């Protein structure tokens, strides 16, 4: 049996079938993000109010645990991180869901309920709490916003996340519907919010199966699409292992669902994720520079942002189990909800830029900037924390308790003092690491400028400079023109027809330009960079075509070009002045040579009339 080399092409009846399936999933998703999501919010709100009425606040910390919601619950003996084992003598199973716990806690307000709790230290304790809305009212008084406002924030975040993936799915479907990779990713994005439709199913077993089943669809499509990205090929051949890995993960989700052991879910998920990421990285390393490599960069950037947000969410949820303040708890919930939308922006943004091939060559700058801010933030936080601990330790030893309040201020001032030098150093490091061609331009052009000090060939220098510029900013083609006695002359052109180019550009360029890149509507050469010296004279122009994907230059590229324009203009000016001086010297030498020749000729004529006496003759 021959294994498939890639995804099948979508043509004919297969394309029609895909379109029908896509439109059916769109209908399911629209119902899910409207009616289903509202129903889900109502169900969650009902469960929350049942639990809150007993003075408990649920927190996911590996297992369903509870913290005291109100001062009355704390006074009754509810300890943070307690496990609920029984309600009024009726046992609560270790795998009980939040909805089941809420139903068991439900009862009339003003009536006491006895909770059997096992504390984080393992000690059991019976706590009597009076049911009522006053627990939530007390918690709202401590929190920045009310419970109803938090529900609206959660609904807004979920809706925004759904809109982001819907827009991404629709754009891919409209622009690249016959591309198998784009089709898989479009369908996967479309199915991300579709599982909320399970809230409309009344039967608990069927609802759980439907929820898990629809949950499998987006991850299976997205992982398979990324594993074959961007050409739809299973390269290398072991990439095919992602198919059984995805099927294994799907089986765990469909059969075990949320009741499956956490370690089993993680093993199944990580196997598929690692195979996908490894195959993507393998192809990236072996790709030649060009649009496909830039596509993979954008997808990897979006995927990395998605994973980073997920890790931050996981850390915040873990922290949620350790905090006791209601204000901190609700701030964590708001941050987790906001990160859900950011996750969608990362993954959808990376996929859209890559597949629609829009601004592919901004990937290096985006990666460099992301790495810069991440490393800078971690470094400053580390400096602040270490400085505060050291200052407080020494301050308490030398000055006693009076030094406690100044430690944080001094640590913050030290971090602020280090901000600028750290930013400059890290900017150079990230550019060298993630923008190698731009870094090479910054490095090699000064070397070229130094070599041209003794040169008088401005055209040869312009040729070499343009080659560096084209490679540094990934220009598709370009030309460099030099001012010659008030006219522009083409010095060098690459990838563009030189015939009549100087005359055409001379009619379009301003006579007295200000320094800085100029954007034009010319599709062939949209960027024009005047080479203006410090004295204000224009010695030439650089005209660059777009990136190979047709996009214009980003801020980083334009800034680099503008920084290099002045020294480049000065070098060309020196080369032209040196050429003029040498030309003048050569003209003067020739004039003197001609005059000497004429003089010799005249002397010879005179000598011929009256030859001088020969030496040694009497």
Secondary structure, DSSP 4 states (H G I P E B T S, - for coil): -PPPSBPPP--HHHHHHHHHHHHHHHHHHHHIIIIIHHHHHHHHHHHHHHHHTTTEEEEESSSEEEEE-SHHHHHHTPPTTBEEEEETTEE--TT--HHHHHHHH---TT-EEEEEEE-TTS-EEEEEEE-STHHHHHHHHHSSS-HHHHHHHHHHHHHHHHHHHHHHHHHHHHHHTT-HHHHHHHHHHHHGGGGGGGGG---HHHHHHHHHHHHHHHHHHHHHHHHTTTTTB--SGGGGHHHHHHHHHHHIIIIIGGGS-HHHHHHHHHHHHHHHHHHHHHHHHHPPSSHHHHHHHHHHHHHHHHHHHHHHHHHHHHHHTT---HHHHHHHHHHHHHHHHHHHHHHHHHHHHHHHTSSGGGHHHHHHHHHHHHHHHHHHHHHHHHHHHHHHHHHHHHTGGGGHHHHHHHHHHHHHHHHHHHHHHHHHHHHHHH-HHHHHHHHHHHHHHHHGGG---HHHHHHHHHHHHHHHTTBS-EEEEEEETTEEEEEEEESS--TTHHHHHHHHS-SSPPSSEEE-S-SSS-EEEEEE-TTS-EEEEEEE--BTTSPPP-HHHHHHHHHHHHHHHHHHHHHHHHHHHHHHHHHHHHHHHHHHHHHHHHHHHHHHHSPPPPTT--
